[in-house]
Amino acid sequence: MDAGSGSNGRGTRSVRLLVTGGGTGGHTYPALTAIRTLEHRFMTDQRPEVRWVGTAAGLEARTAEREGISFAAVAAGKIRRAKNPVKMLSWTNLKDLGKVPLGVVQAVRAVRAFRPDVVLATGGYVSVPVSLAAWACRRPLVVHEQTVRLGLANRLLARVASVMAVSSASTVPLLPERARKRAVVTGNPVRPEVLAGHAEKALDALALTGFDRARPTVYVTGGAQGATQINRLVGDVLPWLLEQANVIHQCGPGTVTQMQAAAERLPVDAAGRYVPIGFVGPELPDVFALADVVISRSGAGTIAELTALGLPSVLIPLASSAGGEQAHNARHLAESGAASALLSDVTAAALQNALEPLLADPARRQEMADSAREQGRPDAGERLVDVVVDLAKAGGR
């Protein structure tokens, strides 16, 4: 047994977990959820020792600092993909590729210094040097894939992972043949607080005094910064939409003034049922609890939350998402009846056609909610931590 072994039946120390992943919220927040789930599991035992390794300028660094998690920085190179492979041979890509060897050297030092029982990689380009370092240092490696299709980094790392944790059973056949034998379906971890919202709290927090509770409520979101495409489509159907529903529109800080001005031009009764807001923060769980239908992008994190909650949705994929990931996510849910998706025809008329049956028929909403819930894994954080802890105890065997 090496000096990095933990307690919990294995020695004198608690589990030592090294986490890597970041760049975007889709890679960062599953990592954070796994860390918090692990800490909660052992809160009455010896507290796990956790170190996050990522880039100094990435979201993961800011998140670790805010959450009080030990952090070490390494260099990492991002590959900017393009439909035309020739365009990938850009100076920026070549320059970033040159950072990878340095990042691996730094990551090897970080792994040797921390001596983890297990390494968890949640994707993004920063996970590549750290995962390769874990493999070189013979540390057990869990690689988690949030999307149905493999991301570029995880396609490589699946070949060296001790365990490949995937969010959907549909991902397993897409893995390299050897990695399929080491695959476990865990789902994509969702922050526990997202699952614990209360509709009445949203009414109070956002002062939704003009809402008509006899009508369904639609929550529109394009992410933290909003989405110009979604804002435009919703603006085009807004008079019709407000005849059917209440609307909370998270439109982004840069657009909220414009949408507030549009609200002032609405008839008084309709204006009370429309609330544009720049950013939804701690109120998000309560907004989800209030919502009957969600209009949103289809990133992996959003999909995990909507399905865990069993929320009907109309998905508008970000066309420029890496590898067409969002379109694939949206199509996957739409084909199972768990969502509607605007794929080829992304127009105001298509949005209205997708919303109309959901807003008019509570039974239709319930049917979609049930299908969404069948796709969801609210216990994904626990499942992923099960994999991490079992691997740590087994020493990677």
C-alpha positions, 0 to 999 in steps of 0.5 A: 500500500503506498503512502497516498492510500486513504482510510475508510478501511484502507489506511491512515488517510482519507481518499486523495482525489485529484480532479481536472477539467474545465474551460467551460461550465459544462466541464467545470460544474460536473467536477465541482458536483463530484467534489462536493458529493464526495465530501458530503459522503465522508463528512462524518468520516475523515474528510477527503483530500482534493486538489483541482488541476487546471489552467490559471486563467480558466473557469476552473481556477475561479471556481476552485478559489471561490469554493475553497478547493486547493488548486494547481495550474498547468499549461494546456493547448486548445484545439479550435475545430473547423469543418475544413481540416485544413483550417485547423492548421492555423498558427493559433492551433499550432502554438497551442499544441506546443503548450501540451508537452510543457503541460504534461511535464507540469502535470506529472509534477503535480500528480507526483507531489499530490500522490492521488489515490484516483484522478477524475477528468471531466473533459476540456482541453486542460484534462489532456495533460493531467490525464496523460500524467496520471497514466504515466504515473500509473494512477487510476484514472476516471474519465467522465463524458458529459455529452452523448457523443465523445468530445475531442479530448475524451476520444483520446483519453478513453484509450488510457482511462481505467474507467470511462464514465458516460452520461448515456448508454448511447455513448458506449458503442461510440467508444474505442472497443477496448474502452467499452469494456471499462465503460460505466453509465453514470449520467451527468452530475447535476448540482443538488440545489437545482433539484430542490427548488420551490415555485413560490420562492421564485414568485417572491424573489423575482416579484412576479406579481402580474403572473396568472397562475392559471396559465403555464409559465415558460422559462427562456434562457440562453445561458449566463450571457443570453443568446441573441438568436433565442432573444430574437425568436422569442421577441418575434412570438412574444405577443402570441406567447403572452396570450398563452403563458407567463414568461420569465426571459433570462436574456443576458445583461447586455440585452435586458434593457432592450427587452424591458423597453419591449415589455413597456410597449405591451398591453398592461395585462400582458406586460405583467406576465412578462419578466425579462431579467439579465441573469438568473443566479441563486433563484434558478432552482426556484425558477425551474420549479415554477416553469412548465416549459423551458426554451433553451440551448442544449448543452450537456449541463442544461440537458442533465438539469432538464431531464433530472427535473423532468421538464418539458422543453423546446431546444434551440441548439447552438449551431457552432458548438464543438462537433455539432454537440448541441444539435446531437443532444437535442436530436437525441432527446427529441427522438425519444419524445423528451423534448422538442427541437428546432434543428433545420428550421430555426424560425419564429414560426417553428418555435410557435409550432413547437410551443403551441401543443405544449402550452395548450395541453397539460397532458402533452406536457406531462407526457414529455415530462415523463419521457424527459425524466426517463432520460434523467439521472438525478443521482449521477453525482452519487454514481460517479463518486461510487466509481471514484471511491471504488477505484481508489479502494481497488488501487486501479485494478 
